[in-house]
Every structure is written in structure tokens, then in C-alpha cells.
Amino acid sequence: MSSSIKNALGIEAIVPTQLDLSIVVPIYNEAESISTLIEAIAKAAAATQLNYEIVCVDDGSRDGSTQILSDLARQRRDLKAVILRRNYGQTPAMAAGFECAAGKTIVTLDGDLQNDPADIPLLLAKLAEGYDLVSGWRQQRHDKALTRLLPSKIANWLIGKVTGVKIHDYGCSLKAYRGELLADMNLYGELHRFLPALAYIEGARITEIPVRHHPRRFGRSKYGLGRTIRVVMDLLTVFFMKKFLTRPMHVFGLWGLISLVAGVAMGLYLTIVKLVFQQNIGDRPLLILAVLLVITGIQLFSFGLVTELLMRTYHESQKRPIYRIRDVIKH
């Protein structure tokens, strides 16, 4: 979208207009659904009467999706095709889409037609109520019970318990974000499913609304039980970021101090036993435990100090503040 103005010489120039909405869709081997998906997204976006763009990120597809996207992007003014060099995974694909998106509001959804683009206006309406992130909730899911539904329910419960962000469906890709919120977040690993938790760390206001979910029409699912271990590892990462991102010494230093004190106390006890009561302590397991606790305490305390320095470098090198201001109100 663009508008024209006259510059100082009286020559008409084309000036890009700020986009209201970017719809980011990661694509991986979805050749059969791409055309239908883009038409459905365009129809839903046009109904909002906002200036919009569709950003499709091809994540190293091998079924012809890349060529289809490239051809459609040359034909449509509302479509931007971002082609990655190889298959990196859904999180990097979404990060690339966020980087290339120009909208003040960003909506994400999957490229398999299971999310319904017709729900986009509902997400935007909820976002307009003052929220920073609106997550879709697939109340009626059309997935396999054993390999998809059960692991998803367990993961949602576990993530909610660990992060403190109580939403029903972390795995739903259909979400709406304020652009400035995503600008404050960096994605690594498999962290795209933890975006609500990461947003919560940034102080975002989060809610969810029920959305539709359709059976898969083409191809096969890219998700399975094999992702469970990666989810658990990333969950531990998010938990640490939530609790100790700006104060890692509080966790490593605390446990290091406890271990060190316990080891020294045991060592003093054994010293008294040896010197005062003239008893042999060389064959006592308590001696080995005392030495181990002292060494572990020193290591944890040192690790906490190094991590504290790394966190300071992380924040200061990026000029990344340790707080977020929501608003400044003046008379």
C-alpha cells in the first residue's frame, strides 16, 4: 500500500503507507493447500478493511511449495514470499516472518488449512480491547487422540503450571500480537509454542478466544511424539528466563552457598572427631560427601558469578532494559 505526495521540487513521489496488519504463515511442504489458503486469508483480511500483507515463509519445502509461493508473490500485491535456504524449523520460520512483517499488528497461523482464516477478525477485535496478545483456543480439535490430543493436553497443563500463564491451547498457531511486543522478543530453539509465556515475561496482557479447527485436507502432519523431549527442554529454558533472567546469581549462588555451608559444617564435624576424639575418619563416606559438597558449592557459586556477568553483557550490549513501560500519562 502507498500514497503519493509532492516533494519540495513539486515532483510527485510514492511514499509507503504504514501497514495495519501482517499475517505470517510458515510453510513446509504444503503445495496442495497454498493457493486455497492465501485466498481464504485475503478474504478474511479484506473484511477487516485494514491495510494488510500476507507473509508466507517457505521453510525449505521439497514438494514444489517454493515455486508456487514465488509465482503467487509475483502476481499478488498483498503477498510477500520469504524463501529460506533450507529447512530450519517452525520457530526460525516464524522469526523470519516477524522480521519481514511491516504491520502494526501481526497474526500467525499454520499453512495446513486447519486454522480458519475467517477467525482473524475475531482475534483483532479482541486485541482492540487492550490486550497485547490474543491466543486461539481449539476447543473442538480434529486430530489423532493418542499422538496429538493427549500429548497436547499434558503439555498445556505442564506449561501453564511452570510458566504461570494459564491458557488452554499453547499449541494453536492462530494468534494475534501487537507488533511492538514481538520486537522485544527473540526466538530460538522451539520457543514459538512458548510465545505467550515469553510475552508474559515482557509484561504483556494476554487472553484467548475459542477458534475453529478443521481436519487436515492435504498431506500429513509434521508433528508427533518425537517433539516431546524438545518441548520439555525449552520449557526449562522458559522457566529459567521467567524466574532468573536478570538475577541468575540468585539460583546458582543460593544452591552453591547451601552446598558450601553443608560441606564446611561436615568438615568441621569430622575435624573435631579426628582431633578431639582421636577417631579415624579416612574410611568414612561422610568425608567424601563433605569434600564433594565443598567443591560443588564453589563451582555453583562461580558459575552463578559468570552467568551474572553474561546476563549483564546480554542486556548492556543490546541496550536491552530490564523493565518495560506500558504507558506514560501526563496532564
Secondary structure, DSSP 8 states (H G I E B T S, - for coil): -EEEEE-TTS-EEEEE---SEEEEEEESS-TTTHHHHHHHHHHHHHHTT--EEEEEEE-S-SSSHHHHHHHHHHH-TTEEEEE-SS---HHHHHHHHHHH---SEEEE--SSS-B-GGGHHHHHHHHTTT-SEEEEEESS--S-IIIIIHHHHHHHHHHHHHH----S-TT---EEEEHHHHHT----TTGGGGHHHHHHHTT--EEEEEE-B----SS--S--GGGHHHHHHHHHHHHHHHHHSS-THHHHHHHHHHHHHHHHHHHHHHHHHHHTS----TT-HHHHHHHHHHHHHHHHHHHHHHHHHHHHHHHHHTT--SS--------
